[in-house]
Amino acid sequence: QPLGTPHRAMMRRSRVAALALVVLFAVAGATAQGEVVTLTDATFEHATQASSGQTTGVFFVKFYAPWCGHCRAMAATWSELAAELDGTGVVIADLDATQNPATTDRFNAHVKGFPTLLLFRDKKVFKHAGARDLESLKRFATVSYVDSTGHDVPPPPGAFATYFSVFTKTLAVIIIDTHQAFQGAMATASKDFGSVSGGWRERGVGGFTATAKTAAAASPRMYGTAMLLVCVVGICFAILLALVTAPTRKHATGDKKND
């Protein structure tokens, strides 16, 4: 066997492996082309470089909320736009505003409702305010954005601003969920009150007791929570009343006289 043959064989295998990697990355890139990119608080600035030169390309970002009917209605058009602009240097992306409060607050001067479409181009941010059909969106992203006002891109939020955004978002969710739960509980209580009142009028104490038991069995968690709250409030009130009405001990102010 000639000298150097193992070395040449190793080099051939290395070239084949390198070619395979290139093909693999090319296939992976091809599958990602024309797709909508999902952005988050953690990835937004790194992906878009919105405030640091926008060297990663032009980004057309949709700020949306999952419960928004208009956002759901344009989802298919947004995906078609990504395919239409594939290879043009314009990246189509979206960001769930309900789950990414820091970025949403960062652009609160523009994000006033959903969906909000912001184009990051020429080191500026442009807000789309026209029609949302495919051709209008494509024309805005490539040509007609120059007819709208470009605004400076606000800097990325600091740690305190990020924590504050997350805190206020969490607090808002708690308030909304509590309000909805309260509304549901009041509707159930109103209905049950009508049933219990009807039972009292029709069958007296027996009807009152039967309908009350039925209502409690149908909503045990709600009425159990209500009873717990009543007990807690009652205990707190009793403690407060005891503290207010408790007699105070008077201390002698004079010195004891010695016999």
Buried (B, 14 or more C-beta within 10 A) or exposed (E): EEEEEEEEEEEEEEEEEEEEEEEEEEEEEEEEEBBBBEBEBEBBBEBBBBBBEBEBBBBBBBBBBEEBEEBEEBBEBBBBBBEBBBEEEBBBBBBBBBEBBBBBBBBEEBBEEBBBBBBBBEBBBBBBEEEBEBEBBBBBBBEBBEEBEBBEBBEBBEEEBBEBBBEEBEEEEEEEEEEEEEEEBEEBBEEBEEBBEEBBEEEEEEBBBBBBEEBBEEBEEBBEEEEEEEEEEEEEEEEEEEEEEEEEEEEEEEEEEEE
